[in-house]
């Protein structure tokens, strides 16, 4: 299971620089709007110190982390929903991803033009206005999607009468909550929908319904504190939307990505007051946003991180490894990575009574180390 995260924002906010640092892929990052036309895609290993620790205990032949797929989508400007700046194509790319990382420029640099409504006219740095521009374009696109569905609902209701109206009742009530938000340039995900209403509008794949977090691209002097007046403005908006914020310096992360020696990387980060790279923070934020969790398997051959959804049971987790494991699930031997850190070995974990046997109803916890027993006859 991998996470598809689309990187969006206005032109020249640092999306492609961040993407290049994330994936070490040669994304275009020239200083002019729309240099990214086709979406760049990169698979990024999710940094996890827990997996590194597990590997230090087992010393396996192979270590395999879980991953996040990032899609670098070209910059949107005002009018994208009407096709400005190749907007329709970019909106289609956004529709295909699972969640959105909205990059916001939070630094001053007179050598990098900042644009919002016109690709050739520079404007002052204003995170609030930038976010509103993107959100409004996505909202306009969603209103168009709703209008097209409304035509279908109205037509079918006229043809089939009251029973058809009842069938669409949850959809109608959901749209009644969503439309006023979209018309105000806000996001559909801010609507207070019931479970039935969410299900009713799911197949429209509304852009503003997608889980979204903000990535504040800051300058190097802001790395240590992680905030400035622009970042604070973004945090205020994120709080209203119940979204997350990750602050990183794209330029620094790009330089860091070129350093392959782990000790040198650590020294480079420590020099600016970082314990973890900003890109690792972005990846983890995306992971949390989707309600994903990690469990581990360990042994002499391989130590591996696996991705599941929060609330998944042990058989579901086993199925991530192989469908036969889920079908023939018998039990899971389990302990937490924290207990391994505390006691040092599986033997000592057992002596401490922390080694558990879990059945089909067990809900796997983030950081569990699992060993599955299954019956091949269950296939």
BELBEL-V731835 format. One record per backbone hydrogen bond with DSSP energy under -0.5 kcal/mol. NH is the residue of the N-H (numbers start at 0). CO is the residue of the C=O. E is the energy in kcal/mol with one decimal. If there is no record, write none. Layout:
BEGIN
NH_CO_E ; NH_CO_E
END
This chain:
BEGIN
2_66_-0.8 ; 4_2_-0.7 ; 4_68_-3.5 ; 5_3_-0.5 ; 5_98_-2.7 ; 6_70_-3.5 ; 7_5_-0.7 ; 7_100_-2.3 ; 12_9_-1.0 ; 17_13_-2.3 ; 18_14_-2.7 ; 19_15_-2.6 ; 20_16_-2.0 ; 21_17_-2.5 ; 22_18_-2.6 ; 23_19_-2.4 ; 26_24_-2.2 ; 31_29_-1.8 ; 34_31_-0.9 ; 36_34_-0.7 ; 39_71_-1.3 ; 41_69_-2.5 ; 43_41_-0.5 ; 43_67_-3.3 ; 45_65_-2.9 ; 46_44_-0.7 ; 50_47_-0.7 ; 51_47_-1.4 ; 52_48_-2.2 ; 53_49_-2.4 ; 54_50_-2.4 ; 55_51_-1.6 ; 56_52_-1.2 ; 57_53_-2.2 ; 58_54_-2.7 ; 60_299_-1.5 ; 61_300_-0.9 ; 63_302_-2.6 ; 64_62_-0.5 ; 67_43_-2.6 ; 68_2_-3.8 ; 69_41_-2.9 ; 69_67_-0.6 ; 70_4_-2.5 ; 71_39_-3.0 ; 71_69_-0.5 ; 72_6_-2.0 ; 72_70_-0.9 ; 75_8_-1.9 ; 77_115_-1.9 ; 79_76_-1.7 ; 81_78_-1.2 ; 82_79_-2.0 ; 83_78_-2.7 ; 85_82_-1.1 ; 86_83_-0.9 ; 88_85_-0.6 ; 89_85_-1.5 ; 90_86_-2.8 ; 91_87_-1.8 ; 92_88_-1.5 ; 93_89_-1.9 ; 94_90_-2.0 ; 95_91_-0.8 ; 95_92_-0.6 ; 96_93_-1.4 ; 97_3_-1.4 ; 98_3_-1.9 ; 99_210_-2.5 ; 100_5_-3.4 ; 101_99_-0.7 ; 101_212_-2.9 ; 102_7_-3.0 ; 102_100_-0.9 ; 103_214_-2.8 ; 105_216_-2.4 ; 111_108_-1.8 ; 112_110_-0.6 ; 114_10_-0.6 ; 114_112_-0.6 ; 120_117_-1.6 ; 121_119_-0.5 ; 122_113_-2.8 ; 129_125_-2.6 ; 130_126_-2.8 ; 131_127_-2.3 ; 132_128_-2.0 ; 133_129_-2.0 ; 134_130_-2.9 ; 135_131_-2.3 ; 136_132_-1.8 ; 137_133_-2.2 ; 138_134_-2.5 ; 139_135_-2.7 ; 140_136_-1.9 ; 141_137_-2.1 ; 142_138_-2.5 ; 143_139_-1.8 ; 144_140_-1.8 ; 145_141_-2.6 ; 146_142_-2.4 ; 147_143_-1.9 ; 148_144_-1.8 ; 149_145_-2.8 ; 150_146_-1.7 ; 151_147_-1.2 ; 152_148_-2.6 ; 153_149_-2.9 ; 154_150_-2.1 ; 155_151_-2.4 ; 156_152_-2.4 ; 157_153_-2.0 ; 158_154_-1.7 ; 159_155_-2.8 ; 160_156_-2.0 ; 162_159_-0.5 ; 163_160_-0.6 ; 164_160_-1.6 ; 165_161_-2.3 ; 166_162_-1.7 ; 167_163_-1.5 ; 168_165_-1.3 ; 171_167_-2.8 ; 172_168_-2.4 ; 173_169_-2.1 ; 174_170_-2.6 ; 175_171_-1.8 ; 176_172_-0.9 ; 176_173_-0.7 ; 177_173_-2.1 ; 178_174_-2.9 ; 180_176_-0.6 ; 180_177_-0.6 ; 181_177_-2.1 ; 182_178_-2.8 ; 183_179_-0.9 ; 183_180_-0.5 ; 184_181_-1.9 ; 185_180_-3.0 ; 188_207_-1.8 ; 189_186_-1.7 ; 190_187_-1.9 ; 192_190_-1.4 ; 197_193_-2.5 ; 198_194_-1.9 ; 199_195_-1.9 ; 200_196_-1.5 ; 201_197_-0.8 ; 202_198_-0.5 ; 203_200_-1.7 ; 204_201_-1.9 ; 208_205_-1.1 ; 209_205_-0.5 ; 209_206_-1.0 ; 210_97_-0.5 ; 212_99_-2.3 ; 213_243_-2.5 ; 214_101_-2.5 ; 215_213_-0.6 ; 215_245_-2.4 ; 216_103_-2.5 ; 216_214_-0.7 ; 217_215_-0.9 ; 217_247_-2.9 ; 221_218_-1.5 ; 222_219_-1.0 ; 225_221_-2.8 ; 231_227_-2.4 ; 232_228_-1.4 ; 233_229_-1.8 ; 234_230_-2.6 ; 235_231_-1.8 ; 236_232_-1.5 ; 237_233_-2.9 ; 238_234_-2.3 ; 239_235_-1.5 ; 240_236_-1.7 ; 241_237_-0.8 ; 241_238_-0.5 ; 242_237_-3.1 ; 245_213_-2.7 ; 247_215_-2.7 ; 247_245_-0.5 ; 249_247_-0.7 ; 252_248_-2.7 ; 253_249_-2.1 ; 254_250_-1.9 ; 255_251_-2.8 ; 256_252_-2.2 ; 257_253_-0.6 ; 257_254_-0.9 ; 258_255_-1.7 ; 259_257_-0.7 ; 264_260_-2.4 ; 265_261_-2.4 ; 266_262_-2.2 ; 267_263_-2.6 ; 268_264_-2.3 ; 269_265_-2.7 ; 270_266_-1.8 ; 271_268_-1.3 ; 272_269_-1.0 ; 273_268_-2.7 ; 280_276_-1.5 ; 281_277_-1.9 ; 282_278_-2.5 ; 283_279_-2.5 ; 284_280_-2.3 ; 285_281_-2.3 ; 286_282_-2.0 ; 287_283_-2.6 ; 288_284_-2.4 ; 289_285_-1.3 ; 290_287_-2.1 ; 291_286_-1.9 ; 292_307_-3.3 ; 294_305_-1.9 ; 295_367_-3.0 ; 296_303_-2.1 ; 302_61_-2.1 ; 303_296_-2.6 ; 304_63_-2.5 ; 305_294_-2.8 ; 307_292_-2.4 ; 309_290_-2.8 ; 311_308_-2.0 ; 313_361_-2.0 ; 316_312_-2.3 ; 317_313_-2.5 ; 318_314_-2.0 ; 319_315_-0.9 ; 319_316_-0.8 ; 320_316_-0.8 ; 320_317_-0.8 ; 321_317_-1.9 ; 324_321_-1.1 ; 325_321_-1.0 ; 326_322_-2.3 ; 327_323_-2.3 ; 328_325_-1.1 ; 329_372_-2.8 ; 330_372_-1.5 ; 331_357_-2.6 ; 332_370_-3.1 ; 333_355_-2.8 ; 334_368_-1.6 ; 336_366_-2.4 ; 339_335_-1.8 ; 340_336_-1.9 ; 341_337_-2.1 ; 342_338_-3.0 ; 343_339_-2.3 ; 348_344_-1.7 ; 349_345_-2.3 ; 350_346_-2.1 ; 351_347_-1.7 ; 352_349_-1.4 ; 353_348_-2.5 ; 354_348_-0.6 ; 355_333_-3.3 ; 355_353_-0.6 ; 357_331_-3.1 ; 357_355_-0.5 ; 361_358_-1.3 ; 363_311_-2.0 ; 363_361_-0.7 ; 366_293_-3.2 ; 367_364_-2.0 ; 368_334_-3.5 ; 369_295_-2.8 ; 369_367_-0.5 ; 370_332_-2.2 ; 372_330_-2.8 ; 374_327_-3.1 ; 375_373_-0.6 ; 377_374_-2.1 ; 378_375_-1.4
END
